[in-house]
Amino acid sequence: MQTKPRHKRGFVFAFHTTKKCFKHISNKPIFERLEKNRSMTSEQAKARIEYLSKEIEQHNHNYYVLSNATISDYDFDMLLEELHRLEKEFPEFVSSDSPTQRVGGGITKEFKTVKHKYPMLSLSNSYSREEVQEFEGRIHKLIERETEYVCELKYDGVAIGLTYVNGQLVQALTRGDGVQGDDVTTNIRTIKSIPLKLKGSDFPAEFEIRGEVFLPLKAFEKMNKEREEAGEELYANPRNTASGTLKMQDSSVVAKRGLDCFLYFLLGENLPFNNHYDNLTKAREWGFKVPEYMRKVKDINGIFSFIDEWDVKRHELPFETDGVVLKVNSYDDQDALGFTAKNPRWAIAYKFKAEQVSTLLNEVTFQVGRTGAITPVANLKPVLLAGTTVKRASLHNADQIEKLDLRLGDTVFVEKGGEIIPKIIGVDLSKRSVDSEPLKYITHCPECGTELKRNEGEAVHFCPNDTGCPPQIKGRMEHFVSRKAMDIDSIGAETIELLFQKGLVKNYADIYDLKKEDVITLDRMADKSATNLIEGIEKSKAIPFTRVLFALGIRFVGETVAKKLALHFKNIDNLMSATFEQLMEADEIGEKIAASIKEFFANENNVEIVNRLREKGLQFELSEAENTKVSDKLAGKTFVVSGVFAKFSRDELEKAIEDNGGKNVGSISKKTTYIVAGENMGPSKLEKAQKLNVPIISEDDFLKLLEAEAN
Ligand code: IVH
């Protein structure tokens, strides 16, 4: 069966009833379904729940472990929705390993520290072929005959130990200090490639399996993009992000981050085989994601060919790996070799050399972000590194430039290691010219000339002229009109530039003073575009409070934080007058965010801008819809609504989509999750949908998606 990939498949869950936003709608399909379930006997329900749980977990396994989707998004959502509804009606049959229990939601204030049943050792590292050869030589000498090795990749994430009792996941511990670790079971359960219940029956009654929790590159990039949009500091690399995510208190946030887990080591009394490779292969049958990159080899030649192959191919992998792990396969041989104080003698890690090249440092430029933060950027003579041409490298801050003692014209070493953005790791002093001078960090803003500041304890300089510094003003405006904020798509970065140059806007409140006569004077602005622009501005006045709050661009107040604040404080006045302590009382608001909010509203300019926006009619109060809805049921799903409908207007459908966390778009693309089609859907749309394999659903199907909690 051919299905489109379910990249962002989340679980369909309702938090609140959709009755409110759909009260004018016939609830016939909902009614019919409920009737059907009520007529189920308790036994039938139990059997159906068991069947659905198994079926859903199998699809999860196919998708998340085998990377092979065997069901469409829609059908999957339907199964899950049915299970969720049945479990609600027959709560006595909800089992802890039901797929509905993976969404998280549990809050762990402090993780329990638990002693490992078997100490969690790390591996000794080697950095050269000679060291690998020595390792193999040592083993050969001790074992006195040939022995097999298993070569694996070294996954760059966070080590985890999972304990299964009678086929059920009962505990997940981090490494900690190797003797005891943190119990992060609640968070681990949200990782869909980790089985909550094992397949088959030939697993030991109790065993532990260890592996690495990691964040795939795509998920990492997506997260950083979102952080960038929110003006938040970017995460440095996928490993730290995975580690931070695993320690988050709110497991429902963890569930959304897209963590994954490879398993590579089994421990227990009654494992089926007496060697590592066969046991891992068996574990794959039980449902674990045992990476396909492992290979059994006979000797040092086999080891080197694995290393050489992956030193090249690693750059194509969708996750990060920093080396290779070599393990003696036979358990008897492992036992004979034993352990040193810290590491097993039967395994070693070989670390890849981070690819390095040298090139010329031509110039250092300074970028000013929308929050005023200054980022020094090294402009390099273009050079090929790990498959891409590198022209720039981030220098982070003044301290780093000083530490490296960088000078213009230097030949520098550039490396692409764990970090996605290449970095300069040193200077080739042998090539330095005698008359070079240390680089002087700028003292004034390159854009507006204001003297830069640096807060105590912070590494980054910033331009304090937030109301007069062009990139800050323009950056804030770009954020304000952006899709997830005020969504004024008739204004883009170019228009903002033009409006700003003409002196028509100096802050985002000025946008609402614009008149058609003003905009039409802009370069390349036709009458129609000017009308669109003004209409777009007008329409944005209906954007709900949550998004207006996000649009204000308060540092550290991203989309999620804005939602939490809006729900807690209900309106802007409450938020503006909240004390630091009151801010901290809101869900997920910590010191850093609270301080940033206080600082924002302590600035009279900001208060004046908010007041002007309020006068213009923007929403500064939580609407009833926002207050009552907040369902994420359709989160991550993109809809195209097309045609004429019997039960709703198009606007109503689109609103329902948004109210439940989905996204409406105008045209069909590969990324569209569903097309909600009514009568008279255009033939070209139909053709495109079929070509791209996008499921077409009716308004009733759509209702079913929303139905989970409609009773
Ligand atoms: S085996 C006793 N296999 O690297 C051996 N570890 O310092 C247990 N790692 O703590 C580890 N990929 O977090 C093993 N294929 C792999 C690995 C791997 C990554 C990590 C693991 C471990 C560290 C070794």
Residues whose N, C-alpha, C, O or C-beta is under 5 A from the ligand:
A	BS01	IVH	L121 S122 L123 E152 L153 K154 Y155 V158 A159 E212 Y264 F265 V325 P344
